Amino acid sequence: MGSGMPNALPLAPTVVDSSVSIARLHGEACFDCGAVGKSLRAAGNVVVRGSTRVWRIFTCGCRRKVAAP
Ligand SMILES: [Zn+2]
């Protein structure tokens, strides 16, 4: 924890395709590149198309959308 920002959780979830791997939805792997064993950080919420389940996703920082600390 501790990059300081309360972050953007109130954002509406991004809709993703159901082909996204479950490991990524579970936050066990980087949502963008699939890396495991890296330091992952919360990267917002997604919903799988056709579902209402909201998943909290994580990335390793490979995508610039997430503000770096
Ligand atoms: Zn990544």
N, CA, C, O and the ligand as a Tripos MOL2 file, in Angstrom:
@<TRIPOS>MOLECULE
protein
  277   275    70     0     0
PROTEIN
NO_CHARGES

@<TRIPOS>ATOM
      1 N           0.8300   -1.2010    0.0000 N.3       1 MET1
      2 CA          0.0000    0.0000    0.0000 C.3       1 MET1
      3 C           0.8590    1.2430    0.0000 C.2       1 MET1
      4 O           2.0870    1.1630    0.0090 O.2       1 MET1
      5 N           0.2180    2.3780   -0.0110 N.am      2 GLY2
      6 CA          0.9010    3.5670    0.3620 C.3       2 GLY2
      7 C           1.4490    4.4370   -0.7390 C.2       2 GLY2
      8 O           2.4140    5.1640   -0.5000 O.2       2 GLY2
      9 N           0.8970    4.4070   -1.9200 N.am      3 SER3
     10 CA          1.3020    5.4380   -2.8520 C.3       3 SER3
     11 C           0.4870    6.7000   -2.6100 C.2       3 SER3
     12 O           0.6670    7.7070   -3.2950 O.2       3 SER3
     13 N          -0.3990    6.6410   -1.6440 N.am      4 GLY4
     14 CA         -1.0030    7.8670   -1.1660 C.3       4 GLY4
     15 C          -2.3950    8.1480   -1.6610 C.2       4 GLY4
     16 O          -3.2720    8.5190   -0.8800 O.2       4 GLY4
     17 N          -2.6110    7.9780   -2.9430 N.am      5 MET5
     18 CA         -3.8960    8.3840   -3.4810 C.3       5 MET5
     19 C          -5.0090    7.4370   -3.0860 C.2       5 MET5
     20 O          -4.8300    6.2200   -3.1350 O.2       5 MET5
     21 N          -6.1450    7.9660   -2.7000 N.am      6 PRO6
     22 CA         -7.3180    7.1150   -2.4560 C.3       6 PRO6
     23 C          -7.7750    6.4300   -3.7390 C.2       6 PRO6
     24 O          -8.5390    5.4660   -3.7120 O.2       6 PRO6
     25 N          -7.2980    6.9410   -4.8340 N.am      7 ASN7
     26 CA         -7.4780    6.2910   -6.1370 C.3       7 ASN7
     27 C          -8.8620    6.4640   -6.7310 C.2       7 ASN7
     28 O          -9.7360    7.1170   -6.1610 O.2       7 ASN7
     29 N          -9.0290    5.8640   -7.8800 N.am      8 ALA8
     30 CA        -10.1750    6.1820   -8.7320 C.3       8 ALA8
     31 C         -11.2540    5.1200   -8.6780 C.2       8 ALA8
     32 O         -11.9010    4.8430   -9.6880 O.2       8 ALA8
     33 N         -11.4540    4.5330   -7.5390 N.am      9 LEU9
     34 CA        -12.4260    3.4530   -7.4500 C.3       9 LEU9
     35 C         -13.8550    3.8380   -7.8300 C.2       9 LEU9
     36 O         -14.5870    2.9860   -8.3340 O.2       9 LEU9
     37 N         -14.2760    5.0560   -7.6160 N.am     10 PRO10
     38 CA        -15.6500    5.3890   -7.9970 C.3      10 PRO10
     39 C         -15.9060    5.3920   -9.5060 C.2      10 PRO10
     40 O         -17.0500    5.5170   -9.9420 O.2      10 PRO10
     41 N         -14.8640    5.2560  -10.2850 N.am     11 LEU11
     42 CA        -15.0780    5.2230  -11.7280 C.3      11 LEU11
     43 C         -15.9650    4.0530  -12.1320 C.2      11 LEU11
     44 O         -15.9550    2.9920  -11.5080 O.2      11 LEU11
     45 N         -16.7180    4.2750  -13.1730 N.am     12 ALA12
     46 CA        -17.5140    3.1810  -13.7040 C.3      12 ALA12
     47 C         -16.5840    2.0930  -14.2170 C.2      12 ALA12
     48 O         -15.5520    2.3900  -14.8190 O.2      12 ALA12
     49 N         -16.9410    0.8430  -13.9850 N.am     13 PRO13
     50 CA        -16.0920   -0.2500  -14.4450 C.3      13 PRO13
     51 C         -15.9770   -0.2840  -15.9640 C.2      13 PRO13
     52 O         -16.9030    0.0900  -16.6840 O.2      13 PRO13
     53 N         -14.8430   -0.7310  -16.4250 N.am     14 THR14
     54 CA        -14.6300   -0.9380  -17.8450 C.3      14 THR14
     55 C         -15.2150   -2.2950  -18.2350 C.2      14 THR14
     56 O         -15.0380   -3.2810  -17.5210 O.2      14 THR14
     57 N         -15.8930   -2.3380  -19.3410 N.am     15 VAL15
     58 CA        -16.4260   -3.6160  -19.8090 C.3      15 VAL15
     59 C         -15.3560   -4.3390  -20.6210 C.2      15 VAL15
     60 O         -14.7910   -3.7840  -21.5630 O.2      15 VAL15
     61 N         -15.0940   -5.5730  -20.2420 N.am     16 VAL16
     62 CA        -14.0850   -6.3600  -20.9450 C.3      16 VAL16
     63 C         -14.7220   -7.6150  -21.5180 C.2      16 VAL16
     64 O         -15.8130   -8.0230  -21.1190 O.2      16 VAL16
     65 N         -14.0200   -8.2110  -22.4560 N.am     17 ASP17
     66 CA        -14.5390   -9.4020  -23.0980 C.3      17 ASP17
     67 C         -14.3860  -10.6200  -22.1900 C.2      17 ASP17
     68 O         -13.4890  -10.6600  -21.3470 O.2      17 ASP17
     69 N         -15.2460  -11.5930  -22.3590 N.am     18 SER18
     70 CA        -15.2250  -12.7630  -21.4790 C.3      18 SER18
     71 C         -14.0310  -13.6740  -21.7450 C.2      18 SER18
     72 O         -13.8550  -14.6770  -21.0520 O.2      18 SER18
     73 N         -13.2150  -13.3410  -22.7330 N.am     19 SER19
     74 CA        -12.0180  -14.1440  -22.9790 C.3      19 SER19
     75 C         -10.8670  -13.7770  -22.0480 C.2      19 SER19
     76 O          -9.8240  -14.4310  -22.0500 O.2      19 SER19
     77 N         -11.0620  -12.7400  -21.2620 N.am     20 VAL20
     78 CA        -10.0080  -12.3630  -20.3110 C.3      20 VAL20
     79 C          -9.7900  -13.4860  -19.3000 C.2      20 VAL20
     80 O         -10.7450  -14.0530  -18.7700 O.2      20 VAL20
     81 N          -8.5450  -13.7930  -19.0470 N.am     21 SER21
     82 CA         -8.2460  -14.9060  -18.1580 C.3      21 SER21
     83 C          -8.7090  -14.6300  -16.7290 C.2      21 SER21
     84 O          -8.6610  -13.5000  -16.2450 O.2      21 SER21
     85 N          -9.1530  -15.6830  -16.0800 N.am     22 ILE22
     86 CA         -9.6790  -15.5480  -14.7340 C.3      22 ILE22
     87 C          -8.6030  -15.0860  -13.7600 C.2      22 ILE22
     88 O          -8.8970  -14.3950  -12.7840 O.2      22 ILE22
     89 N          -7.3700  -15.4620  -14.0210 N.am     23 ALA23
     90 CA         -6.2750  -15.0290  -13.1430 C.3      23 ALA23
     91 C          -6.1530  -13.5180  -13.1440 C.2      23 ALA23
     92 O          -5.8370  -12.9010  -12.1270 O.2      23 ALA23
     93 N          -6.4060  -12.9400  -14.2930 N.am     24 ARG24
     94 CA         -6.3280  -11.4780  -14.3710 C.3      24 ARG24
     95 C          -7.5030  -10.8450  -13.6480 C.2      24 ARG24
     96 O          -7.3480   -9.8290  -12.9700 O.2      24 ARG24
     97 N          -8.6480  -11.4280  -13.7860 N.am     25 LEU25
     98 CA         -9.8110  -10.8920  -13.0820 C.3      25 LEU25
     99 C          -9.6450  -11.0090  -11.5790 C.2      25 LEU25
    100 O         -10.1270  -10.1650  -10.8230 O.2      25 LEU25
    101 N          -8.9760  -12.0380  -11.1590 N.am     26 HIS26
    102 CA         -8.7760  -12.2550   -9.7280 C.3      26 HIS26
    103 C          -7.6330  -11.4270   -9.1640 C.2      26 HIS26
    104 O          -7.3860  -11.4460   -7.9580 O.2      26 HIS26
    105 N          -6.9360  -10.7020  -10.0250 N.am     27 GLY27
    106 CA         -5.8350   -9.8870   -9.5420 C.3      27 GLY27
    107 C          -4.5860  -10.6970   -9.2400 C.2      27 GLY27
    108 O          -3.6950  -10.2380   -8.5250 O.2      27 GLY27
    109 N          -4.5260  -11.9010   -9.7880 N.am     28 GLU28
    110 CA         -3.3470  -12.7420   -9.5530 C.3      28 GLU28
    111 C          -2.2790  -12.4880  -10.6000 C.2      28 GLU28
    112 O          -1.1360  -12.9260  -10.4680 O.2      28 GLU28
    113 N          -2.6760  -11.7720  -11.6410 N.am     29 ALA29
    114 CA         -1.7430  -11.4630  -12.7150 C.3      29 ALA29
    115 C          -2.0400  -10.0590  -13.2090 C.2      29 ALA29
    116 O          -3.1500   -9.5480  -13.0550 O.2      29 ALA29
    117 N          -1.0320   -9.4510  -13.8010 N.am     30 CYS30
    118 CA         -1.2420   -8.1250  -14.3750 C.3      30 CYS30
    119 C          -2.3530   -8.1890  -15.4150 C.2      30 CYS30
    120 O          -2.3420   -9.0420  -16.3030 O.2      30 CYS30
    121 N          -3.2970   -7.2890  -15.2930 N.am     31 PHE31
    122 CA         -4.4300   -7.3330  -16.2080 C.3      31 PHE31
    123 C          -4.0120   -7.0620  -17.6450 C.2      31 PHE31
    124 O          -4.6360   -7.5630  -18.5800 O.2      31 PHE31
    125 N          -2.9790   -6.2890  -17.8190 N.am     32 ASP32
    126 CA         -2.5900   -5.8750  -19.1690 C.3      32 ASP32
    127 C          -1.6330   -6.8510  -19.8500 C.2      32 ASP32
    128 O          -1.8060   -7.1660  -21.0270 O.2      32 ASP32
    129 N          -0.6400   -7.3240  -19.1290 N.am     33 CYS33
    130 CA          0.3630   -8.1700  -19.7780 C.3      33 CYS33
    131 C           0.3710   -9.5900  -19.2280 C.2      33 CYS33
    132 O           1.0230  -10.4710  -19.7890 O.2      33 CYS33
    133 N          -0.3580   -9.8190  -18.1200 N.am     34 GLY34
    134 CA         -0.4430  -11.1730  -17.5940 C.3      34 GLY34
    135 C           0.7210  -11.5680  -16.6990 C.2      34 GLY34
    136 O           0.8220  -12.7200  -16.2770 O.2      34 GLY34
    137 N           1.5900  -10.6250  -16.4130 N.am     35 ALA35
    138 CA          2.7410  -10.9320  -15.5640 C.3      35 ALA35
    139 C           2.2820  -11.3760  -14.1830 C.2      35 ALA35
    140 O           1.3510  -10.8110  -13.6080 O.2      35 ALA35
    141 N           2.9490  -12.3900  -13.6670 N.am     36 VAL36
    142 CA          2.7180  -12.7960  -12.2830 C.3      36 VAL36
    143 C           4.0290  -12.6340  -11.5290 C.2      36 VAL36
    144 O           5.1040  -12.6270  -12.1280 O.2      36 VAL36
    145 N           3.9340  -12.5060  -10.2330 N.am     37 GLY37
    146 CA          5.1410  -12.3900   -9.4360 C.3      37 GLY37
    147 C           5.7380  -11.0020   -9.4650 C.2      37 GLY37
    148 O           6.7930  -10.7660   -8.8770 O.2      37 GLY37
    149 N           5.0840  -10.0900  -10.1350 N.am     38 LYS38
    150 CA          5.5240   -8.7040  -10.0670 C.3      38 LYS38
    151 C           4.7290   -8.0010   -8.9840 C.2      38 LYS38
    152 O           3.7570   -8.5340   -8.4480 O.2      38 LYS38
    153 N           5.1610   -6.8080   -8.6820 N.am     39 SER39
    154 CA          4.4300   -5.9890   -7.7280 C.3      39 SER39
    155 C           3.2340   -5.3760   -8.4370 C.2      39 SER39
    156 O           3.3850   -4.5060   -9.2950 O.2      39 SER39
    157 N           2.0640   -5.8300   -8.0760 N.am     40 LEU40
    158 CA          0.8570   -5.3750   -8.7460 C.3      40 LEU40
    159 C           0.1650   -4.2950   -7.9380 C.2      40 LEU40
    160 O           0.2160   -4.2720   -6.7080 O.2      40 LEU40
    161 N          -0.4770   -3.4110   -8.6630 N.am     41 ARG41
    162 CA         -1.2390   -2.3710   -7.9710 C.3      41 ARG41
    163 C          -2.6420   -2.2780   -8.5670 C.2      41 ARG41
    164 O          -2.8780   -2.6200   -9.7260 O.2      41 ARG41
    165 N          -3.5410   -1.8130   -7.7480 N.am     42 ALA42
    166 CA         -4.9250   -1.7130   -8.1790 C.3      42 ALA42
    167 C          -5.0330   -0.8090   -9.3960 C.2      42 ALA42
    168 O          -4.3870    0.2360   -9.4710 O.2      42 ALA42
    169 N          -5.8500   -1.2230  -10.3370 N.am     43 ALA43
    170 CA         -5.9590   -0.4710  -11.5830 C.3      43 ALA43
    171 C          -7.4160   -0.2610  -11.9720 C.2      43 ALA43
    172 O          -7.7410   -0.0770  -13.1450 O.2      43 ALA43
    173 N          -8.2820   -0.2930  -10.9740 N.am     44 GLY44
    174 CA         -9.6740    0.0010  -11.2700 C.3      44 GLY44
    175 C         -10.5320   -1.2480  -11.3130 C.2      44 GLY44
    176 O         -10.1340   -2.3220  -10.8630 O.2      44 GLY44
    177 N         -11.7070   -1.0740  -11.8610 N.am     45 ASN45
    178 CA        -12.6800   -2.1500  -11.8650 C.3      45 ASN45
    179 C         -13.1310   -2.4520  -13.2830 C.2      45 ASN45
    180 O         -13.2030   -1.5670  -14.1350 O.2      45 ASN45
    181 N         -13.4280   -3.7100  -13.5110 N.am     46 VAL46
    182 CA        -13.9860   -4.1020  -14.7940 C.3      46 VAL46
    183 C         -15.1940   -4.9990  -14.5710 C.2      46 VAL46
    184 O         -15.3510   -5.6110  -13.5140 O.2      46 VAL46
    185 N         -16.0270   -5.0610  -15.5700 N.am     47 VAL47
    186 CA        -17.0760   -6.0690  -15.6120 C.3      47 VAL47
    187 C         -16.9130   -6.8530  -16.8970 C.2      47 VAL47
    188 O         -16.5410   -6.3050  -17.9350 O.2      47 VAL47
    189 N         -17.1940   -8.1290  -16.8170 N.am     48 VAL48
    190 CA        -17.1560   -8.9630  -18.0140 C.3      48 VAL48
    191 C         -18.4540   -8.7690  -18.7770 C.2      48 VAL48
    192 O         -19.5440   -8.7670  -18.2040 O.2      48 VAL48
    193 N         -18.3100   -8.6090  -20.0680 N.am     49 ARG49
    194 CA        -19.4710   -8.4010  -20.9080 C.3      49 ARG49
    195 C         -20.5210   -9.4830  -20.6630 C.2      49 ARG49
    196 O         -20.2140  -10.6760  -20.6760 O.2      49 ARG49
    197 N         -21.7310   -9.0630  -20.4460 N.am     50 GLY50
    198 CA        -22.8010  -10.0230  -20.2180 C.3      50 GLY50
    199 C         -22.9740  -10.4000  -18.7550 C.2      50 GLY50
    200 O         -23.8200  -11.2270  -18.4130 O.2      50 GLY50
    201 N         -22.1640   -9.7870  -17.8950 N.am     51 SER51
    202 CA        -22.2260  -10.0880  -16.4700 C.3      51 SER51
    203 C         -22.3290   -8.7900  -15.6890 C.2      51 SER51
    204 O         -22.0380   -7.7140  -16.2110 O.2      51 SER51
    205 N         -22.7430   -8.8980  -14.4470 N.am     52 THR52
    206 CA        -22.7780   -7.7060  -13.6060 C.3      52 THR52
    207 C         -21.7330   -7.7750  -12.4980 C.2      52 THR52
    208 O         -21.6240   -6.8640  -11.6770 O.2      52 THR52
    209 N         -20.9780   -8.8490  -12.4820 N.am     53 ARG53
    210 CA        -19.9510   -9.0180  -11.4630 C.3      53 ARG53
    211 C         -18.8150   -8.0150  -11.6960 C.2      53 ARG53
    212 O         -18.2460   -7.9420  -12.7850 O.2      53 ARG53
    213 N         -18.5050   -7.2610  -10.6680 N.am     54 VAL54
    214 CA        -17.4160   -6.2890  -10.7860 C.3      54 VAL54
    215 C         -16.1400   -6.8900  -10.2100 C.2      54 VAL54
    216 O         -16.1240   -7.4090   -9.0930 O.2      54 VAL54
    217 N         -15.0750   -6.8070  -10.9980 N.am     55 TRP55
    218 CA        -13.7850   -7.3310  -10.5690 C.3      55 TRP55
    219 C         -12.8330   -6.1680  -10.3630 C.2      55 TRP55
    220 O         -12.8170   -5.2060  -11.1310 O.2      55 TRP55
    221 N         -12.0490   -6.2770   -9.3210 N.am     56 ARG56
    222 CA        -11.0200   -5.2820   -9.1010 C.3      56 ARG56
    223 C          -9.7250   -5.7930   -9.7220 C.2      56 ARG56
    224 O          -9.1980   -6.8350   -9.3320 O.2      56 ARG56
    225 N          -9.2370   -5.0570  -10.6710 N.am     57 ILE57
    226 CA         -8.0700   -5.5350  -11.4090 C.3      57 ILE57
    227 C          -6.7880   -4.8550  -10.9420 C.2      57 ILE57
    228 O          -6.8040   -3.8230  -10.2710 O.2      57 ILE57
    229 N          -5.6780   -5.4800  -11.3280 N.am     58 PHE58
    230 CA         -4.3560   -4.9920  -10.9490 C.3      58 PHE58
    231 C          -3.4420   -5.0000  -12.1660 C.2      58 PHE58
    232 O          -3.6010   -5.8040  -13.0850 O.2      58 PHE58
    233 N          -2.4880   -4.0880  -12.1460 N.am     59 THR59
    234 CA         -1.4700   -4.1430  -13.1950 C.3      59 THR59
    235 C          -0.0940   -4.0280  -12.5540 C.2      59 THR59
    236 O           0.0480   -3.6120  -11.4040 O.2      59 THR59
    237 N           0.9100   -4.4070  -13.3300 N.am     60 CYS60
    238 CA          2.2900   -4.2800  -12.8450 C.3      60 CYS60
    239 C           2.8450   -2.9090  -13.1450 C.2      60 CYS60
    240 O           3.9730   -2.5970  -12.7630 O.2      60 CYS60
    241 N           2.0750   -2.0910  -13.8190 N.am     61 GLY61
    242 CA          2.5470   -0.7550  -14.1510 C.3      61 GLY61
    243 C           2.9930   -0.6440  -15.5990 C.2      61 GLY61
    244 O           3.5560    0.3720  -16.0060 O.2      61 GLY61
    245 N           2.7410   -1.6860  -16.3720 N.am     62 CYS62
    246 CA          3.2000   -1.6840  -17.7600 C.3      62 CYS62
    247 C           2.3660   -0.7440  -18.6090 C.2      62 CYS62
    248 O           2.7790   -0.3520  -19.7000 O.2      62 CYS62
    249 N           1.2170   -0.3890  -18.1210 N.am     63 ARG63
    250 CA          0.3580    0.4850  -18.8970 C.3      63 ARG63
    251 C           0.3610    1.8780  -18.2870 C.2      63 ARG63
    252 O           0.2580    2.0300  -17.0690 O.2      63 ARG63
    253 N           0.4770    2.8680  -19.1120 N.am     64 ARG64
    254 CA          0.6880    4.2180  -18.6170 C.3      64 ARG64
    255 C          -0.5550    4.8450  -18.0190 C.2      64 ARG64
    256 O          -0.4650    5.8880  -17.3710 O.2      64 ARG64
    257 N          -1.6830    4.2490  -18.2160 N.am     65 LYS65
    258 CA         -2.9230    4.8380  -17.7390 C.3      65 LYS65
    259 C          -2.9020    5.0240  -16.2270 C.2      65 LYS65
    260 O          -3.4820    5.9740  -15.7010 O.2      65 LYS65
    261 N          -2.2410    4.1250  -15.5460 N.am     66 VAL66
    262 CA         -2.1760    4.1980  -14.0990 C.3      66 VAL66
    263 C          -1.0510    5.1450  -13.7030 C.2      66 VAL66
    264 O           0.0890    4.9910  -14.1420 O.2      66 VAL66
    265 N          -1.3760    6.1050  -12.8870 N.am     67 ALA67
    266 CA         -0.3750    7.0920  -12.4820 C.3      67 ALA67
    267 C           0.7440    6.4310  -11.6940 C.2      67 ALA67
    268 O           0.4950    5.6650  -10.7630 O.2      67 ALA67
    269 N           1.9360    6.7230  -12.0620 N.am     68 ALA68
    270 CA          3.0800    6.1860  -11.3330 C.3      68 ALA68
    271 C           3.2320    6.9250  -10.0070 C.2      68 ALA68
    272 O           2.8760    8.0990   -9.9070 O.2      68 ALA68
    273 N           3.7470    6.2610   -9.0130 N.am     69 PRO69
    274 CA          3.9170    6.8960   -7.7180 C.3      69 PRO69
    275 C           4.9980    7.9830   -7.7620 C.2      69 PRO69
    276 O           5.2710    8.6240   -6.7470 O.2      69 PRO69
    277 ZN          1.8350   -5.6740  -16.9000 Zn       70 ZN70
@<TRIPOS>BOND
     1     1     2 1
     2     2     3 1
     3     3     4 2
     4     3     5 am
     5     5     6 1
     6     6     7 1
     7     7     8 2
     8     7     9 am
     9     9    10 1
    10    10    11 1
    11    11    12 2
    12    11    13 am
    13    13    14 1
    14    14    15 1
    15    15    16 2
    16    15    17 am
    17    17    18 1
    18    18    19 1
    19    19    20 2
    20    19    21 am
    21    21    22 1
    22    22    23 1
    23    23    24 2
    24    23    25 am
    25    25    26 1
    26    26    27 1
    27    27    28 2
    28    27    29 am
    29    29    30 1
    30    30    31 1
    31    31    32 2
    32    31    33 am
    33    33    34 1
    34    34    35 1
    35    35    36 2
    36    35    37 am
    37    37    38 1
    38    38    39 1
    39    39    40 2
    40    39    41 am
    41    41    42 1
    42    42    43 1
    43    43    44 2
    44    43    45 am
    45    45    46 1
    46    46    47 1
    47    47    48 2
    48    47    49 am
    49    49    50 1
    50    50    51 1
    51    51    52 2
    52    51    53 am
    53    53    54 1
    54    54    55 1
    55    55    56 2
    56    55    57 am
    57    57    58 1
    58    58    59 1
    59    59    60 2
    60    59    61 am
    61    61    62 1
    62    62    63 1
    63    63    64 2
    64    63    65 am
    65    65    66 1
    66    66    67 1
    67    67    68 2
    68    67    69 am
    69    69    70 1
    70    70    71 1
    71    71    72 2
    72    71    73 am
    73    73    74 1
    74    74    75 1
    75    75    76 2
    76    75    77 am
    77    77    78 1
    78    78    79 1
    79    79    80 2
    80    79    81 am
    81    81    82 1
    82    82    83 1
    83    83    84 2
    84    83    85 am
    85    85    86 1
    86    86    87 1
    87    87    88 2
    88    87    89 am
    89    89    90 1
    90    90    91 1
    91    91    92 2
    92    91    93 am
    93    93    94 1
    94    94    95 1
    95    95    96 2
    96    95    97 am
    97    97    98 1
    98    98    99 1
    99    99   100 2
   100    99   101 am
   101   101   102 1
   102   102   103 1
   103   103   104 2
   104   103   105 am
   105   105   106 1
   106   106   107 1
   107   107   108 2
   108   107   109 am
   109   109   110 1
   110   110   111 1
   111   111   112 2
   112   111   113 am
   113   113   114 1
   114   114   115 1
   115   115   116 2
   116   115   117 am
   117   117   118 1
   118   118   119 1
   119   119   120 2
   120   119   121 am
   121   121   122 1
   122   122   123 1
   123   123   124 2
   124   123   125 am
   125   125   126 1
   126   126   127 1
   127   127   128 2
   128   127   129 am
   129   129   130 1
   130   130   131 1
   131   131   132 2
   132   131   133 am
   133   133   134 1
   134   134   135 1
   135   135   136 2
   136   135   137 am
   137   137   138 1
   138   138   139 1
   139   139   140 2
   140   139   141 am
   141   141   142 1
   142   142   143 1
   143   143   144 2
   144   143   145 am
   145   145   146 1
   146   146   147 1
   147   147   148 2
   148   147   149 am
   149   149   150 1
   150   150   151 1
   151   151   152 2
   152   151   153 am
   153   153   154 1
   154   154   155 1
   155   155   156 2
   156   155   157 am
   157   157   158 1
   158   158   159 1
   159   159   160 2
   160   159   161 am
   161   161   162 1
   162   162   163 1
   163   163   164 2
   164   163   165 am
   165   165   166 1
   166   166   167 1
   167   167   168 2
   168   167   169 am
   169   169   170 1
   170   170   171 1
   171   171   172 2
   172   171   173 am
   173   173   174 1
   174   174   175 1
   175   175   176 2
   176   175   177 am
   177   177   178 1
   178   178   179 1
   179   179   180 2
   180   179   181 am
   181   181   182 1
   182   182   183 1
   183   183   184 2
   184   183   185 am
   185   185   186 1
   186   186   187 1
   187   187   188 2
   188   187   189 am
   189   189   190 1
   190   190   191 1
   191   191   192 2
   192   191   193 am
   193   193   194 1
   194   194   195 1
   195   195   196 2
   196   195   197 am
   197   197   198 1
   198   198   199 1
   199   199   200 2
   200   199   201 am
   201   201   202 1
   202   202   203 1
   203   203   204 2
   204   203   205 am
   205   205   206 1
   206   206   207 1
   207   207   208 2
   208   207   209 am
   209   209   210 1
   210   210   211 1
   211   211   212 2
   212   211   213 am
   213   213   214 1
   214   214   215 1
   215   215   216 2
   216   215   217 am
   217   217   218 1
   218   218   219 1
   219   219   220 2
   220   219   221 am
   221   221   222 1
   222   222   223 1
   223   223   224 2
   224   223   225 am
   225   225   226 1
   226   226   227 1
   227   227   228 2
   228   227   229 am
   229   229   230 1
   230   230   231 1
   231   231   232 2
   232   231   233 am
   233   233   234 1
   234   234   235 1
   235   235   236 2
   236   235   237 am
   237   237   238 1
   238   238   239 1
   239   239   240 2
   240   239   241 am
   241   241   242 1
   242   242   243 1
   243   243   244 2
   244   243   245 am
   245   245   246 1
   246   246   247 1
   247   247   248 2
   248   247   249 am
   249   249   250 1
   250   250   251 1
   251   251   252 2
   252   251   253 am
   253   253   254 1
   254   254   255 1
   255   255   256 2
   256   255   257 am
   257   257   258 1
   258   258   259 1
   259   259   260 2
   260   259   261 am
   261   261   262 1
   262   262   263 1
   263   263   264 2
   264   263   265 am
   265   265   266 1
   266   266   267 1
   267   267   268 2
   268   267   269 am
   269   269   270 1
   270   270   271 1
   271   271   272 2
   272   271   273 am
   273   273   274 1
   274   274   275 1
   275   275   276 2
@<TRIPOS>SUBSTRUCTURE
     1 MET1         2 RESIDUE 1 A MET
     2 GLY2         6 RESIDUE 1 A GLY
     3 SER3        10 RESIDUE 1 A SER
     4 GLY4        14 RESIDUE 1 A GLY
     5 MET5        18 RESIDUE 1 A MET
     6 PRO6        22 RESIDUE 1 A PRO
     7 ASN7        26 RESIDUE 1 A ASN
     8 ALA8        30 RESIDUE 1 A ALA
     9 LEU9        34 RESIDUE 1 A LEU
    10 PRO10       38 RESIDUE 1 A PRO
    11 LEU11       42 RESIDUE 1 A LEU
    12 ALA12       46 RESIDUE 1 A ALA
    13 PRO13       50 RESIDUE 1 A PRO
    14 THR14       54 RESIDUE 1 A THR
    15 VAL15       58 RESIDUE 1 A VAL
    16 VAL16       62 RESIDUE 1 A VAL
    17 ASP17       66 RESIDUE 1 A ASP
    18 SER18       70 RESIDUE 1 A SER
    19 SER19       74 RESIDUE 1 A SER
    20 VAL20       78 RESIDUE 1 A VAL
    21 SER21       82 RESIDUE 1 A SER
    22 ILE22       86 RESIDUE 1 A ILE
    23 ALA23       90 RESIDUE 1 A ALA
    24 ARG24       94 RESIDUE 1 A ARG
    25 LEU25       98 RESIDUE 1 A LEU
    26 HIS26      102 RESIDUE 1 A HIS
    27 GLY27      106 RESIDUE 1 A GLY
    28 GLU28      110 RESIDUE 1 A GLU
    29 ALA29      114 RESIDUE 1 A ALA
    30 CYS30      118 RESIDUE 1 A CYS
    31 PHE31      122 RESIDUE 1 A PHE
    32 ASP32      126 RESIDUE 1 A ASP
    33 CYS33      130 RESIDUE 1 A CYS
    34 GLY34      134 RESIDUE 1 A GLY
    35 ALA35      138 RESIDUE 1 A ALA
    36 VAL36      142 RESIDUE 1 A VAL
    37 GLY37      146 RESIDUE 1 A GLY
    38 LYS38      150 RESIDUE 1 A LYS
    39 SER39      154 RESIDUE 1 A SER
    40 LEU40      158 RESIDUE 1 A LEU
    41 ARG41      162 RESIDUE 1 A ARG
    42 ALA42      166 RESIDUE 1 A ALA
    43 ALA43      170 RESIDUE 1 A ALA
    44 GLY44      174 RESIDUE 1 A GLY
    45 ASN45      178 RESIDUE 1 A ASN
    46 VAL46      182 RESIDUE 1 A VAL
    47 VAL47      186 RESIDUE 1 A VAL
    48 VAL48      190 RESIDUE 1 A VAL
    49 ARG49      194 RESIDUE 1 A ARG
    50 GLY50      198 RESIDUE 1 A GLY
    51 SER51      202 RESIDUE 1 A SER
    52 THR52      206 RESIDUE 1 A THR
    53 ARG53      210 RESIDUE 1 A ARG
    54 VAL54      214 RESIDUE 1 A VAL
    55 TRP55      218 RESIDUE 1 A TRP
    56 ARG56      222 RESIDUE 1 A ARG
    57 ILE57      226 RESIDUE 1 A ILE
    58 PHE58      230 RESIDUE 1 A PHE
    59 THR59      234 RESIDUE 1 A THR
    60 CYS60      238 RESIDUE 1 A CYS
    61 GLY61      242 RESIDUE 1 A GLY
    62 CYS62      246 RESIDUE 1 A CYS
    63 ARG63      250 RESIDUE 1 A ARG
    64 ARG64      254 RESIDUE 1 A ARG
    65 LYS65      258 RESIDUE 1 A LYS
    66 VAL66      262 RESIDUE 1 A VAL
    67 ALA67      266 RESIDUE 1 A ALA
    68 ALA68      270 RESIDUE 1 A ALA
    69 PRO69      274 RESIDUE 1 A PRO
    70 ZN70       277 GROUP 0 **** ****
